[in-house]
Amino acid sequence: MTLLTYKGKYVITSTTASSTTSSSLQDDPQASQVFTLSATQVVLAIYAANNMYGQAMGVAGMQNAISVDAADKANSLDAEGGANFPVRNCTFWIGSLAAGEHTIKGRFASKTNGQTSTINNRVLLIYIFDGDEFQYVDNATQQTTTSTSFVDDSYASVTFTPSAACVLLAMYNVTNISNEASDGKKAGVSIAGSDYGQAEKSGGYHNSDSIFTVHCLSRTAISTTVKGRFASASGGNAIIDRRQLGVLLIDGTVPFDIVTSTTQVTNNTGNLIDDSQCTITRTPAGASELLVIAMGTKRNNASSSQYGIRYGIKVDANDRTNSCGAPGQGYGTTGHSAATAWAEPVTAAEHIIKGRFSNNYSTQIAYVDARQVVALWFTSGVTLPTVTTDAATNLGLD
């Protein structure tokens, strides 16, 4: 067994609108990458996609998935319950791919056939590792709870012993199809018995919702159990119909930073501003590959707007990526969240990463009550330029 180190990456971003009325998954034409591996590698794919407020979205919402060599993985559904309100999913896949050519795509569909689902904004991040230590679960067995305290997701648990001291990166995404209580649910990840990264989302009356969260910590070479955890937001029926739980065991020499503040910040404009609770500053010892995964959430029963929040990532002077989320229509005080990811090469100089947020409409107030932002600084290996579909560029690994 070998801990993971950086090999290469692709980052595809686009704000070109794509729409479908089909309830069968379609290719997102702005999120596709073909690449060739010279040996078996571990691959992480993260796909975050959303519409902007006012852009066509049916009341039943949208489904997203990741296609890996023509096989759909990691399906996730989200809804807001009102037409043309922000809907988003952030889903992920981890696996080993053999030497040869591979294609990874973002996929999307309308939850209900005939309703329009639109993507105005997306990122497809593909991260390629040397090594072989990871865990991944993608399970579609239903589980429910009415408990407002976290319970174990019985279908999202892995136990392992790292081969050496490591950096443990855990991700968890949950989704339901329908029939959930209007206040929705909350989710987090348990690592060695401690809960981290509570995020929340409601889809409105009996609609779909999805929740993505992330956490990172150092771990020694001892037996470790990582679990998904979930709860009802307010005592109604909380449902998981599908979940993904992933754990990457990264070489222990890789520096990382994490922000887990639960201090509230607000913004009543549509302009992204700094999340004053999320600033990471680091000067890497040498040229590095930076990977950032970010989630911002509002708690249930906290002050809110039904138009939700936009949360994103800024690296140095550049806003890189963001995603929009909103609570169930008519349930403005319920929880909601948005998550995204970014990667780029950085020099051996000081770099500043910030969480960024805004509202989604007019002067409505956006609230962020908690955030999970992870930054990992890998020593550069094979460095590939950032790819955008708007530039119509296609690159392969050396």
N, C-alpha and C positions, 0 to 999 in steps of 0.2 A: 504493500500500500504506500502511496506517495501523496503528500499534501499538494494542493493546487498552487500553481504559479501562472503568471500571465503568458499567453501565447499570441493572441491577436484579437481584433474586434471589428465590428461594423456597427455604425450608428446611422439609421435612416430616419430622417424627420421630414415632415411636409405639412403645410397648412392648406393644401389643395383639397377642395371638397369632393367627397365621393359619397354616393347614395345608393340605396337599394330598397325595394319593397318586398323582397323575397325573404321568407323565413328559413330558407336554406343558406348555409354559410357560403359567402362569395369572397373572392380575393379582394383585399384592399389594394387597388392598383398602385397606391403610393407607398406600399410597405412590403417590399420583396427583395431578397438577396440570394444570389447564387454564389457559392464559393467552393473551393477545392481544398481538401485536407490531404497531407502527405502521409499521415499516420492517424491512428485512432486518438480522438481528443474528447475531452469533456466540454460540453457546450451549454451555456446559459442563454436563453432567449427571453426577453421581457418585451411585452407589447402593451402600450398604453394608448387608448384612443378615446376621443370624446367629440361631441358636437358643442358648438357655442350657443348661448341663449338666443332664441329667435330663429335658429336654423332647424330645418325639418327633422322632427323626431316624433314618432308615434307615442301615444300614451302608454303603450305596453313596453316601450323601451327597446334595447339593443342587446344582441349577443356578440361576443368577440371570442376568438380562439387563435391559436398559433398552428400553422401548418408546417410540419417537418417532413420533407420528402413526400408530400401529398397525403399525409395522415394528420387529421385534425387532433390537436392536443389542447388541454387546459381551457376548456370552454368556461365562459363566465358571462352572466347576464345582469343587467342593471336597468332600472326604470325610475322615473320621477313621478309618473302618474298624471302629468299634465302635458299637453302637446307643446313641443318645441322648447322645453326646458332642458338644461344640461344633463346629459347622461354619459357615463364613462365606465370603462373597465380597465383595470391594470392586471394582466395575467402573465404567467411565466411558465417556462418549461426548462428542465435540466435533464441531460442525458449524454450518453456516449455515442459519437458518430464515427464510423469507420473511415479509413482512407478512401478518397474519391470525391466526386462532385455531389453537393447537397444544395437544397433550396429551402429556405425558411421564409414564410409569408405571414403577414397579419391577415386575419379573416373577420368578416362581420356579416350580420344578418339582422333583419327585423325580428323582434320577438313574436309579432303577429303578422301573418302573411297579408300583404296589401297596405300595411302602414309603412311609412317612409322612415328609414334610419339613415342619418347622415354623420359622417366623420369629417370634421373641419381641422382636426389637429391630432397628430399621432407621432409616436416614436417607437421604432422597432430596434432594440438593442440586442446585438449578438456578441457574446463574450466567449472567447475560446481559451481553454486552459490546458497546460501540461499537468500531469498527475491524474489521480483516479479516485480521490476520496470525496464522495458526495452521497447524499440521500435525497430521494424524491418520491413523493406520493401524489398521485392524481386519482381520486376515488369519487364515485358517483352514487354512494349509498346514502339515503336520507337519514338525518338525525334531527331531532327537535328538542327544545327545552323551553320551559317558562321561567326558569331560574334567572334572577337578575345578578347573581354571582357567577363567575366563570365556572364552567364545567368542561371536562375533557371532551374534545372531538374524538370519538372512539375510532374514527377511520383516518386519523392524522397523527400518527405517533411513530417515531423511529428511535432506536437505541443503537449506539455504536461506541467504539473506542478509537479516538484519533491515534495515528501512528506516532505522533510527537506533539509537543505544545504547538497550538495553532490559533488562528483567527477563525472563529465560527460565525458565519453569516447565515441567518435564518430568515426565510420569507414564507408568508402564509396568505393565501387568498381563498375566500369562501363566497358562495353564491347560492341563491335559491331560485326556483322557477316561479312559484306563486304561493298564495294562501298564507303569507306571513302577516302577523299583526302589523298595524299601520306604523307603529313606532320603530319597527325594525330590530336590529341586533347590534351587538358589539363583538369584536374579536381581538385576540391577542395571541402571543406565542409564549409557551413555557419552555424554559431552558434549565435543566437540572433543578426543577421544582420551583423556579421563580417566574412570575408572569411579567411580560414586557409588551410594550407597543400597542396599548388598547386603541383601537380605531372603531368608528361607528358609521352606520348608514341605515336609512329607512327608504323604502320605495313607495310609500303611500299605501292605500288600502289594497291588500292582497296582491301586491306587485312584487317583481324581482328586485333584489339589491345585491351588491357585491362589496366586499371589504378586503383591501390589501394592506398588509403591514410588514414591517421588517425590523430586525434587531441584529446587533453585532457585538461580540465580546471575545476576550481571550479565554482559551480553555486548555487545560493540561491533558496529558494522555491518559485519561481515566474514562470509565464507562459513563456515557452521557445520554440522557433521554430528552428529546425535543418533541413537544406536542403542540398541536393547535388547540386553542381554547375559545369558547364562545359563550354568549349569554343573551338573554332577552334584554332589550333596552328598558322596558318598564313592566314586565310581567306577562305580556302577551306571548303568543306562540312564535318563537324564533326557529327558523328552519335553515339547515344546510342541505342542499341537494348535490353539491359538488364542491370539492376543495382541492387545492394544491398546497403541499407542504414541501419546502426545499431547504436543504442544509448543504452549504459549501464549506469544506474544511481547507482553509487557505494556509499557506506557509506562514509560520509564526513570526517571521522577520518582516512581514508586510505591515507597514504602519497603517493605522486606521483612526478615524474620529467618529464620534456619534453624538448627536444632540437628541435629548429626550425631554425637553422642557414641557411642563404642563401649565405655563403661564399664558393667559389669554391676551391676544392682540386683535385689533379691529382695523378695518379700512372701509370707507364708504365711497370709494371710487373704483372705476374699472381699470385704473393704472396699477401695474404691479409695483409694490413697495417692499422694502426690506421687512422681513419678519425679525423684529428686534430680539427675539428669543433664539434665533438660529444663525450664528456666525461661526464658521470654522476657519482658522488661520493656521497654515503650516508651510514650512520651507523644507521640501524634500531634499535628501542628501544628494540626489542625482536626478537626471531625467527620469520621469515616471509616467505611468499610465494611471489616470484618475478615473475611478468609478464612483458615481454618486447615485444613491437611491433615496427618494424622499417621499414622505407622506404627511399631509396635514389634515386634522380632523376637528370637527365641532362636536361637543358632547350633547347628548339628549337632554332636553329641558333647559338648556342654556338659551339666552337671548339669541335671536337669529332672524334671518330673512329666508323666505322660501326660494330665493334665487341662488343661494348657496355661495360657494367659494371657488376661487382658482388658486392653485398652489404650484409653485415651480422652483427651479434651480437656477442660480446665478453663479457663474465662475468668473472671478475677477470682475471685469467691466461688462460681461456679456450675459444677458438673459438667455439661457440655453433651451429650456423646455418647461412646459407646464401642462396642467390638466384641470378641467372644471368638474365640480360635483355639486349636487343640490339635493335637499331632502325631498321626501314625498310631497306632491302637490297638496296644499292645504294643511301641511304638518310642519310649518316653518321652524318650530322649536325642537324638532327631532334631529338626531345626529346625521351628519354627512361628512364625507372625506374625499380627498383626491390624492393620487399618487402618480409618480413618474420616475424616470431614470435617465442618466446621461453618462457619457464617457468621452475622454479626450486626453491626448498627451500633454504633459506639462513639463516645464523646465525646472532646473535646480534653483528656484527663486521663490520668494514668498508668494503664496496664492491664498485668495480669500473666497470661500464658498458661503453663499447666503441662501436661506429659504426666502422665497418671494410670494406675495399673495395679493389678491384683489377680490372685489365682488364680481358678479356676473351681469349686473344690470343697474343702470341709473345711479342713484345715490343710496341704494340699499346697503345696509351694513353687513359686511362679511366678518365672521368671527372664526378665529383659529384658537382652539382651546388646548391643543396638544399637537406635537409633531415628532416624527421619527426620521432623522436624516443621517445617513451613513455615508462616509467618504473613505475609500480605500485607495492607497497610493502604491501601486505595483511598480517594481523596477522594470524599466522598458525592456521588452524582448523584441518581437516582431512588431513594428509600429506601422499602422495603417492610417491613412488620412481619414478624418470624419467624412462619412458619405451622406448626402442628402438626395432624396429621390427627385427633388426639384432640379438638381444639377444633372440628373440622368447619368450618373456615374456608377460603374460596376467594378469592384476590385476583388481580387482573390488573395489567399494567403500565399506567402512565399514558401 
